[in-house]
């Protein structure tokens, strides 16, 4: 089992920044990817950014150039730096980790972008 604990959400004004953190514990040796997904009210959960072993990163088109995903393997932590936030970025953000057995999810952290 893999446990994921997110932190760093909150309320921010349009144009502002937030950094999300996700600490992984448990059976983490065989993880091949970690990333962030989000779900806005009434919408399906969508991929925001993923980072794979070896360094490959993938971003949703809607966040390219504004969000940056990074991973600290020594701390078993993945980060999401979010800049130039927009109201449409408002959602619950979930940390995700993948191994051969499937996907693991954190409990989610709310990000609200509003003036």
C-alpha positions in Angstrom: 0.0 0.0 0.0 1.0 3.6 -0.7 -0.1 6.5 1.5 -0.2 10.0 0.0 -0.7 13.2 2.1 -1.2 16.5 0.4 -0.7 20.0 1.7 -0.6 23.6 0.5 -4.0 24.3 -0.8 -6.0 27.5 0.0 -7.5 30.7 -1.3 -5.6 32.9 -3.6 -6.4 35.9 -5.8 -6.2 35.6 -9.6 -2.6 35.9 -10.8 -1.3 34.6 -7.5 0.7 31.5 -6.7 0.5 28.4 -4.6 2.7 25.4 -4.0 1.2 22.0 -3.3 3.2 19.2 -1.7 2.5 15.5 -1.5 4.5 13.1 0.7 4.4 9.4 -0.1 5.0 6.6 2.4 4.5 2.8 2.5 5.4 0.7 -0.5 7.0 3.4 -2.6 10.0 1.6 -4.1 8.1 0.4 -7.1 6.4 3.7 -8.0 7.0 4.7 -11.6 5.1 7.9 -11.6 3.7 10.6 -9.4 1.5 13.5 -10.3 -1.4 15.8 -9.7 -5.0 15.6 -10.8 -7.9 18.0 -10.1 -11.7 17.9 -10.0 -13.9 20.9 -10.2 -17.5 20.9 -9.2 -19.6 19.1 -11.7 -16.6 18.0 -13.8 -14.6 14.8 -14.2 -11.2 14.4 -12.6 -8.5 15.5 -15.0 -4.7 15.1 -15.1 -2.8 18.3 -14.3 0.8 17.1 -14.4 2.7 13.8 -14.1 6.3 13.0 -13.6 7.8 9.6 -14.5 10.9 7.9 -13.4 13.7 9.0 -15.7 12.5 12.6 -15.7 9.6 12.7 -18.2 6.9 15.2 -17.3 3.5 15.7 -18.9 1.2 18.7 -18.4 -2.3 19.4 -19.3 -2.5 22.1 -22.1 -4.5 24.4 -19.7 -1.6 24.7 -17.3 1.5 24.6 -19.5 3.8 27.5 -18.8 2.1 28.3 -15.5 2.5 25.1 -13.4 5.7 23.2 -12.7 5.8 19.7 -11.2 8.9 18.5 -9.4 9.9 15.5 -7.4 12.3 15.1 -4.5 13.1 11.4 -4.4 15.1 11.7 -1.1 12.0 13.0 0.6 9.5 10.9 -1.4 7.7 14.1 -2.1 6.2 15.6 -5.3 5.4 19.3 -5.6 3.2 21.4 -7.9 4.2 25.0 -8.2 1.2 26.9 -9.5 1.7 30.5 -10.9 -0.5 32.9 -12.7 -3.6 31.2 -11.2 -6.9 31.7 -12.8 -10.5 31.2 -11.4 -10.8 28.2 -13.7 -8.0 26.5 -11.7 -10.4 26.3 -8.8 -10.8 22.6 -7.9 -9.8 19.9 -5.4 -6.3 18.8 -6.3 -5.4 15.2 -5.7 -2.0 13.6 -5.5 -1.6 10.4 -7.6 1.1 7.7 -7.6 1.3 4.7 -9.9 2.9 1.3 -9.6 2.3 -2.0 -11.4 -0.7 -2.7 -9.2 -2.5 0.5 -10.0 -3.2 4.0 -8.9 -3.1 5.5 -5.4 -4.7 8.8 -4.3 -4.4 11.3 -1.6 -7.4 12.8 0.2 -7.3 16.0 -1.9 -6.6 19.6 -1.1 -8.9 22.5 -2.1 -7.5 25.3 -4.3 -9.8 28.3 -4.7 -8.8 31.2 -7.0 -11.1 34.2 -6.4 -11.0 37.9 -5.8 
